[in-house]
Amino acid sequence: MTELNGAESLVRSLIASGVDTCFTNPGTSEMHFVAALDKVPGMRSVLALFEGVATGAADGYFRMAEKPACTLLHLGPGLANGLANLHNAKKAGSGVVNIVGEHAASHIELDAPLTSDIAGIARPMSHWVHASISAADVGADAARAVQAARTPPGQVATLILPSDTAWTSGGQVAEPFAVPERGHLDTAALDRAIAALDGPDSLLLLGGRALTEAALETAGRIAAQTGCALLSEWSNARMERGAGRVAVGKVPYPIDLALEALDRYRRIVLVGARAPIGFFAYPGKPAILSRDGAEIISLAGAGDDLAGTLEALSDAVGASRMAPSGVGTRQDIALPQGAATPETIAAVLGRTIPEHAIVVDESVTTGRGFFAATTGAAPHTWLNNCGGSIGYGLPVAIGAAIACPDRKVLALTGDGSAMYTPQALWTMAREQLDVTIVIFANRSYEILRGELTNVGVRNPGPRAIDMLSLSRPDLGWVGMARAMGVDGCRAGDAPGLEAAIKTGLAKPGPYLIELEC
Ligand SMILES: Cc1ncc(C[n+]2csc(CCOP(=O)(O)OP(=O)(O)O)c2C)c(N)n1
C-alpha cells in the first residue's frame, strides 16, 4: 500500500469526522487537496467563483444539515474574500471548517507575492485557528478542527495547511474527536425564570435552537400557562414556522418600533437569545431596547440545551398538559391585485410558500411585513442574516439546497444585497440546485434612505441621495442570470409575481425572478 500524503489524510480524516461536503475556490497551494478529491471517495466538492459564496454556502449548509461543511480557500487573500460571510456564520452560530492553503514553510521567509499573515486574517472571524506543522499532524489537526466547529452551538474553525504538509507522505488518518455537549440547566436561573414569567408584562425571548418545531411548542405551552408573551430576536439563524407551528414574532429592526414593542415587558427571560440591543447607535436614542429597570434573566445561552431547558421550565410552571398558544393556522389569502408593494408581495408569499420550503430571507426593506403575513403559510423553515453583512442570501441558499436536496428553496433578496455575491447563480446552475430567487429590484439601497433620517441627517443633498441609488445604469437581473446559466423572468405586479414563483417552483434547478417594486 502506498503511503498517504498529508492532503489525502486530511480528506480522509474530514470524512471520518462526518464532513463530506466542501465548498472550494482553490489555487496552486491547494492543488494536492484538489487532487486528493479524486483519490478519496466521499467528499462532495462544489466550486464557487468567489470565496464569499463558498463561506456563505458553508453557513447555509450547517443551518440545515446540522453538521459542518468545509471550505477550501487560497491563502490569505482567498480567506479575506470569504470573511464577511464567515462573520455572518459566526454570528449565526454555524459550524464551518475552513481549510486555507499556505506556502511551504521554506517559502514563507522569501516573502513571495501571496505571502500574508493568514492566522491574523483568520482570527477575528474564527473561534479556532491552527496551522499544521507536518504531514503526520494534518489528519489529527483536521479532526480537531471538526471538533471545534461542532462545539455548540457551532463555531468557525480555520486550519492553515502549508503546501509541503499536503504533498509530503506520512499522513495519518485520524478518528473523530468527541464533541462537547450542550450546557446543562442552570437551576438558580430556572427559579428566577419561574417567578418572572407571569402575565402579559413578562416575555420569553427565544433564539437559536429554541426555535425548532418541538421547542416552540414547549414555549407555546409555557405562554398558555403563564400568560407571558413570546418573541424571537430580530435575526434568527433558523426558525420553523407556518401552519401548525407556534408562531413567534420578532423584535422589530427599526429602533422606534423595537423600543415600543419591548416597552410593555417588565421581566424578560432569555432562552438562546441575547438581551435586546439596537442594531446601531442613533443620536438621542437608547441602545438597550428593554424598558428602564426591566429584569432580565438569562436562563440559557445559544450553546446550552435549549429544548431541555424549555421542557424543564414547562414542567416547573405546570404547563406540560396545556395546549400551546399561538399556533399558526392556514389562512385563505386572496390573490392581491395591482403593483408589487411590500404588502402585496407578503400576501403572495403567504399563498405560495410550498410545504417544507426553506426561505432564505435577505429582503431588507421590502420584507418588513413578510413574517406576519406568512405565519399561516404551509409549514416551512426561515433563515435570516444574523451578522448584518449583506450578500449572505444567495450563498446561504446554495448550502441549504445542497443540505436538503428534497426541499424547495426560496431566496428572497434585495437587489443591493444580491450584488455582493451574484456569482452564487453560476454555482446554482452548475449544481442544478432547486432554488427560486426573487430579486426585489427597487433600484435603491432603500433601507439607508430611512437610516439617513434616523441618524439625524435633515434634507440630504443630491450627492448623498446618489450614493443610495442603484440606477444609472439599471441592473438587468434576468440577463445576468442567463449569462450564468440560470433561467428567469421579470415580473411587474403582484399577480405576475405569483405566476413567476409558481413557474420557478415547478421547474427543477434554479430560476430567478426580477421583481420591479
Ligand atoms: C458588507 C456590507 N456592506 C454594506 C452594508 C450597508 N448596507 C446595509 S443595507 C444596504 C443596502 C441594502 O440594499 P438592498 O438589498 O437593495 O435592500 P433595500 O434596502 O433596497 O430593501 C447596505 C449597503 C452592509 N450591511 N454590509
The ligand as an SDF file (V2000), in Angstrom:
LIG
                    3D

 26 27  0  0  0  0  0  0  0  0999 V2000
  -20.9530   44.1620    3.7410 C   0  0  0  0  0  0  0  0  0  0  0  0
  -21.9190   45.2720    3.9350 C   0  0  0  0  0  0  0  0  0  0  0  0
  -21.7470   46.4360    3.2590 N   0  0  0  0  0  0  0  0  0  0  0  0
  -22.6230   47.4390    3.4000 C   0  0  0  0  0  0  0  0  0  0  0  0
  -23.6790   47.3220    4.2590 C   0  0  0  0  0  0  0  0  0  0  0  0
  -24.6020   48.5060    4.4860 C   0  0  0  0  0  0  0  0  0  0  0  0
  -25.9300   48.2300    3.9630 N   0  0  0  0  0  0  0  0  0  0  0  0
  -26.9230   47.7630    4.7340 C   0  0  0  0  0  0  0  0  0  0  0  0
  -28.3190   47.5180    3.9220 S   0  0  0  0  0  0  0  0  0  0  0  0
  -27.6280   48.0910    2.4850 C   0  0  0  0  0  0  0  0  0  0  0  0
  -28.4230   48.1920    1.2390 C   0  0  0  0  0  0  0  0  0  0  0  0
  -29.3650   47.0600    1.0120 C   0  0  0  0  0  0  0  0  0  0  0  0
  -29.9600   47.2550   -0.2350 O   0  0  0  0  0  0  0  0  0  0  0  0
  -30.9970   46.2360   -0.8130 P   0  0  0  0  0  0  0  0  0  0  0  0
  -30.5280   44.8430   -0.6100 O   0  0  0  0  0  0  0  0  0  0  0  0
  -31.2950   46.6420   -2.2070 O   0  0  0  0  0  0  0  0  0  0  0  0
  -32.2750   46.3870    0.1050 O   0  0  0  0  0  0  0  0  0  0  0  0
  -33.2790   47.6160    0.2670 P   0  0  0  0  0  0  0  0  0  0  0  0
  -32.7560   48.4460    1.3800 O   0  0  0  0  0  0  0  0  0  0  0  0
  -33.3400   48.3650   -1.0250 O   0  0  0  0  0  0  0  0  0  0  0  0
  -34.5740   46.9750    0.6420 O   0  0  0  0  0  0  0  0  0  0  0  0
  -26.3100   48.4460    2.6590 C   0  0  0  0  0  0  0  0  0  0  0  0
  -25.4170   48.9280    1.5930 C   0  0  0  0  0  0  0  0  0  0  0  0
  -23.8130   46.1100    4.9620 C   0  0  0  0  0  0  0  0  0  0  0  0
  -24.7920   45.8960    5.8350 N   0  0  0  0  0  0  0  0  0  0  0  0
  -22.9370   45.1040    4.7730 N   0  0  0  0  0  0  0  0  0  0  0  0
  1  2  1  0
  2  3  1  0
  2 26  2  0
  3  4  2  0
  4  5  1  0
  5  6  1  0
  5 24  2  0
  6  7  1  0
  7  8  2  0
  7 22  1  0
  8  9  1  0
  9 10  1  0
 10 11  1  0
 10 22  2  0
 11 12  1  0
 12 13  1  0
 13 14  1  0
 14 15  2  0
 14 16  1  0
 14 17  1  0
 17 18  1  0
 18 19  2  0
 18 20  1  0
 18 21  1  0
 22 23  1  0
 24 25  1  0
 24 26  1  0
M  CHG  1   7   1
M  END
$$$$
